[in-house]
């Protein structure tokens, strides 16, 4: 049996204020092509299908269209819910779906698989939705479930017990933060704030393959336990990381092979750093005009209207950050001490600018403007 492992579609998520629905739709079309090209029997979507518990109306056709296309390409589809999903909203119409699409969001059904059959016999697929201990602990009275690690361990005990009774091969789809994951800059904060504590790798012993979701980059925790990551880049911390899916093959004895299949990246991400004028003129950056751009300009003082100016060169510039390359050493002098030796008003203004602009005083153009304003004031005072 050939299984395609994907996760974290995050339908409805924006990227710095830009919709990602069209880009995601194109990548999911490529996922359907993978199913056809590799004669995939089963697609497993391991949670965070939507980005929100209350997705907008435009998100539902993206999901329904993708699931139908995957099934029409010849695969069975199993979907579980993640911490971003509302299990109720994702699973409410599961009874109405086609026979070849299963949405598994009910925690009470964790020990009951969806069973498929190939030439070597049955393959039992267990879906473990995201389990918030405080919400689900009442389902299993007498079992201590204070952390997600305990809750996931209990869920997998249920899976192992049922799989042992049934015999055959087994696959688990789950959504959690497993021990051994390498963190990605800009993503670790989201993981921790999502309320997912670490689940030991030993908790996943038993199944022939464990398809995990939640981490946005591909991860191999063991030959049997993997994250597929998100199909799109959703933060600049993910720039350069491959997007794709795992092609898993089971033979008569269990896991036979796992191969990575790349998905297209609709618009690459790039962080550029330097003085604003250099970012606007450096010819080496011309090739990146169609990238998503995060600009970090290093001028010692904030520059006027940097986003508008950068978007004239990089239309997809999504964020601009001022990160001065050099900062003034604090000599302990307050403003009054700095201007004490000024000989005239122009020098007072220059000392003020130096004080508030990280040591950068007035430029020649600014000095000329300051002098003209002060001269005009002197003339007006003389006439008065």
C-alpha positions in Angstrom: 0.0 0.0 0.0 1.2 3.5 -0.9 0.4 6.3 1.5 0.9 10.0 1.0 1.4 11.9 4.3 0.6 15.6 4.4 -0.5 18.0 7.1 -0.9 21.6 8.2 -2.7 23.0 5.2 -3.9 26.0 7.3 -6.6 26.9 4.9 -7.5 30.6 5.4 -4.2 31.7 6.9 -2.9 35.0 5.6 0.7 35.9 5.0 1.4 39.5 6.3 -2.1 40.5 5.3 -2.1 38.7 2.0 -4.5 35.8 1.3 -2.9 32.5 0.6 -6.0 30.7 -0.7 -5.0 30.8 -4.4 -1.4 29.8 -3.7 -2.6 26.9 -1.5 -5.1 25.8 -4.1 -2.3 25.5 -6.7 -0.1 23.5 -4.3 -3.0 21.1 -3.4 -3.5 20.6 -7.2 0.2 19.5 -7.3 -0.6 17.1 -4.4 -3.3 15.5 -6.5 -0.8 15.1 -9.3 1.5 13.3 -6.9 -1.3 10.9 -6.1 -1.9 10.1 -9.7 1.8 9.9 -10.7 2.7 7.5 -7.8 -0.5 5.5 -7.8 -1.2 6.4 -4.1 -3.7 4.3 -2.3 -4.3 6.4 0.8 -3.7 10.1 1.6 -3.4 11.0 5.3 -3.9 14.6 6.4 -2.5 15.0 9.9 -4.4 18.0 11.3 -4.5 21.8 11.1 -6.6 21.6 8.0 -8.0 25.0 8.6 -6.1 27.9 10.2 -9.0 28.9 12.4 -11.7 27.3 14.5 -14.2 29.5 12.6 -12.9 29.6 9.0 -14.5 32.0 6.5 -16.9 30.8 3.9 -14.2 31.0 1.2 -12.2 28.3 3.0 -14.7 25.4 2.7 -14.7 25.1 -1.1 -10.9 24.8 -0.9 -11.1 21.9 1.4 -14.0 20.1 -0.2 -12.5 20.6 -3.7 -9.1 19.2 -2.6 -10.6 16.2 -0.8 -12.8 15.3 -3.8 -9.9 15.7 -6.2 -7.7 13.5 -4.2 -10.4 10.8 -4.1 -11.1 11.2 -7.8 -7.4 10.6 -8.4 -7.8 7.1 -7.0 -6.9 7.5 -3.3 -8.8 7.0 -0.1 -8.4 10.0 2.2 -8.2 10.1 6.0 -8.3 13.5 7.8 -7.7 14.4 11.5 -8.1 17.7 13.3 -5.3 19.8 14.8 -5.1 22.5 17.4 -6.1 25.2 14.9 -9.2 23.3 13.8 -12.5 23.1 15.4 -13.1 19.4 15.6 -16.9 19.9 15.6 -16.8 22.1 12.5 -14.4 19.8 10.7 -16.2 16.7 11.6 -19.8 17.7 11.5 -20.5 16.4 8.0 -18.3 13.4 8.2 -21.3 11.1 8.0 -22.3 12.8 4.8 -18.9 12.4 3.0 -18.2 9.9 0.3 -17.1 6.4 1.3 -13.5 7.1 0.2 -13.1 10.2 2.5 -13.0 9.8 6.3 -12.8 12.7 8.8 -11.7 11.5 12.2 -12.3 14.1 14.9 -14.0 12.1 17.7 -11.7 11.3 20.7 -14.0 8.5 21.8 -13.3 6.7 18.5 -9.5 6.8 18.8 -9.3 3.0 19.3 -11.5 2.3 16.3 -9.7 2.4 13.0 -10.6 2.9 9.4 -9.5 -0.3 7.8 -8.2 -0.7 4.2 -7.1 -3.8 2.5 -4.3 -4.5 0.0 -2.8 -7.6 -1.4 -1.1 -8.3 1.9 -4.2 -8.0 4.1 -5.7 -5.2 6.3 -4.1 -1.8 7.1 -5.8 -0.2 10.2 -5.6 3.7 10.2 -6.1 5.3 13.6 -6.8 9.1 13.7 -5.9 10.9 16.9 -7.3 14.4 16.8 -5.6 17.1 18.8 -6.4 16.3 22.5 -6.6 19.2 25.0 -6.3 17.4 28.4 -8.6 19.7 30.2 -11.3 19.1 27.6 -11.0 15.3 27.1 -10.0 13.9 30.5 -13.6 13.3 31.5 -13.9 10.8 28.7 -11.6 8.4 30.5 -12.4 8.5 34.3 -9.7 7.2 36.5 -6.9 8.0 34.1 -4.6 10.9 35.0 -4.4 13.2 32.1 -2.8 16.5 33.2 -0.5 17.0 30.2 -0.7 16.3 26.5 2.1 13.9 26.9 -0.1 11.8 29.3 -3.1 12.2 27.0 -1.3 11.1 23.9 0.3 8.2 25.7 -3.2 7.0 26.8 -4.5 7.5 23.2 -1.7 5.4 21.8 -2.2 2.7 24.4 -5.8 2.5 23.1 -4.5 2.2 19.6 -1.9 -0.5 20.5 -4.5 -2.5 22.3 -7.0 -2.5 19.4 -4.3 -3.1 16.8 -3.0 -6.2 18.8 -6.5 -7.6 18.9 -7.1 -7.0 15.2 -3.7 -8.1 13.8 -2.3 -6.8 10.5 -0.5 -3.5 9.9 -1.3 -0.1 11.5 -0.9 3.6 10.8 -1.5 6.5 13.1 -2.2 10.1 12.2 -1.8 12.5 15.1 -1.2 16.2 15.8 1.3 17.1 18.6 4.8 18.4 19.4 7.0 15.3 19.7 10.4 15.2 21.4 13.4 15.6 19.1 11.9 18.2 16.9 14.3 20.9 15.6 12.8 24.3 16.2 12.5 26.9 13.4 13.1 30.6 14.0 9.8 32.4 14.1 7.8 29.2 14.6 8.8 28.0 18.0 6.8 30.8 19.6 3.7 29.6 17.9 4.3 26.0 19.0 4.6 27.0 22.6 1.6 29.4 22.6 -0.5 26.7 20.9 -0.4 24.8 24.2 1.3 21.6 23.0 3.8 20.2 25.4 6.4 17.6 24.4 5.3 14.0 23.7 8.2 11.5 24.2 9.2 9.6 21.1 8.7 6.3 22.9 4.9 7.0 23.1 4.7 6.2 19.4 6.1 2.7 19.7 4.0 0.0 17.9 2.4 1.3 14.7 4.2 0.7 11.4 4.0 4.4 10.5 3.1 7.5 12.5 2.1 10.5 10.4 2.5 13.7 12.5 1.2 17.2 12.0 1.9 20.5 13.7 5.5 21.3 12.8 5.7 23.3 9.6 9.0 21.8 8.3 9.6 18.2 7.4 11.2 16.2 10.3 12.3 12.6 10.6 12.2 11.6 14.3 12.7 7.9 13.5 12.2 5.8 10.4 8.6 5.3 11.4 7.8 8.7 12.9 7.8 11.8 10.7 6.4 15.3 10.2 5.5 16.2 6.6 5.3 20.0 7.4 3.1 22.6 5.8 2.6 22.7 2.0 3.2 26.5 2.0 5.7 28.8 3.7 3.8 30.6 6.4 6.6 32.6 8.0 10.0 34.1 7.0 11.6 31.7 9.5 10.6 28.9 7.1 12.4 30.4 4.1 14.4 27.9 2.1 12.9 24.9 3.8 11.5 22.3 1.3 7.7 21.9 1.0 6.3 18.5 0.1 4.9 15.2 1.4 6.1 11.8 2.4 5.4 8.8 0.2 5.2 5.8 2.5 5.1 2.2 1.2 3.9 -0.7 3.3 4.6 -4.3 2.3 3.5 -7.6 3.9 5.8 -7.1 7.0 5.2 -3.4 7.6 7.1 -0.3 6.6 9.0 -0.9 3.4 10.2 2.6 2.3 9.7 6.3 2.8 10.5 8.9 0.1 10.2 12.7 0.0 8.2 14.3 -2.8 8.8 18.0 -3.4 5.9 20.4 -3.9 6.2 23.6 -5.8 6.9 26.9 -3.9 4.6 29.5 -5.5 6.6 32.5 -4.3 10.0 32.0 -2.5 10.8 34.0 0.7 13.8 36.1 1.0 15.2 38.3 3.8 17.4 41.2 2.6 19.6 43.3 4.9 21.5 46.5 4.3 21.2 50.3 4.1 18.0 51.3 2.5 19.6 53.0 -0.5 21.6 49.8 -1.1 18.5 47.7 -1.0 16.8 50.0 -3.5 19.8 50.0 -6.0 21.8 46.8 -5.6 21.6 45.1 -9.0 22.2 41.7 -7.3 18.8 41.9 -5.8 17.0 42.4 -9.1 16.5 38.6 -9.5 14.3 38.6 -6.4 11.8 41.2 -7.5 9.0 38.6 -7.4 9.9 37.0 -4.1 8.2 37.6 -0.8 10.6 40.0 0.9 11.4 40.9 4.5 13.6 44.0 4.4 15.9 44.8 7.3 17.4 48.2 6.7 20.5 49.1 8.8 20.6 52.9 8.5 21.4 54.4 11.9 18.1 56.4 11.8 14.6 55.6 10.6 14.1 56.5 6.9 11.0 58.1 5.4 8.3 55.8 3.9 10.5 52.7 3.6 7.7 50.3 2.8 6.4 52.4 -0.2 9.9 52.8 -1.5 10.8 49.1 -1.2 7.6 48.0 -2.8 8.4 50.1 -5.8 11.3 47.6 -6.3 9.9 44.5 -4.6 6.1 44.5 -5.2 5.8 41.6 -2.7 7.7 43.2 0.1 5.7 42.0 3.1 7.5 43.5 6.1 10.1 46.2 6.8 12.2 46.3 10.0 14.6 48.9 11.1 17.7 47.3 12.6 20.5 49.8 12.9 23.9 48.3 12.3 25.6 50.7 14.7 24.0 52.0 17.9 25.3 54.9 20.0 27.3 54.0 23.1 25.5 55.5 26.1 27.9 57.9 27.7 25.4 58.8 30.4 25.0 62.3 29.2 21.4 63.7 29.2 20.1 66.1 26.6 20.8 69.2 28.7 24.5 68.2 29.1 24.8 67.6 25.4 23.5 71.1 24.4 25.4 73.0 27.1 28.3 73.8 24.8 26.2 74.8 21.8 27.1 78.3 20.5 23.9 79.1 18.7 20.4 77.7 18.0 21.5 75.7 15.0 23.9 73.8 17.1 21.2 73.2 19.7 19.0 71.6 17.0 21.9 69.6 15.7 22.7 68.3 19.3 19.0 67.4 19.7 19.0 65.4 16.4 22.2 63.6 17.5 20.6 62.8 20.8 17.4 61.2 19.4 18.9 59.6 16.2 21.5 57.3 17.7 24.3 59.8 17.4 23.5 61.0 13.8 23.3 64.8 13.7 21.9 66.9 10.9 22.9 66.2 7.4 24.2 69.0 5.2 20.8 69.5 3.6 19.1 69.5 7.0 21.7 72.0 8.3 20.8 74.3 5.4 17.1 74.0 6.1 17.6 74.6 9.8 19.7 77.7 9.2 17.1 79.1 6.7 14.3 78.6 9.2 16.3 80.2 12.1 17.3 83.1 9.8 13.6 83.7 8.9 12.7 83.6 12.5 15.4 86.3 13.3 14.1 88.5 10.6 10.5 88.2 11.8 11.6 89.0 15.3 13.6 92.1 14.2 10.6 93.4 12.3 8.4 92.9 15.3 
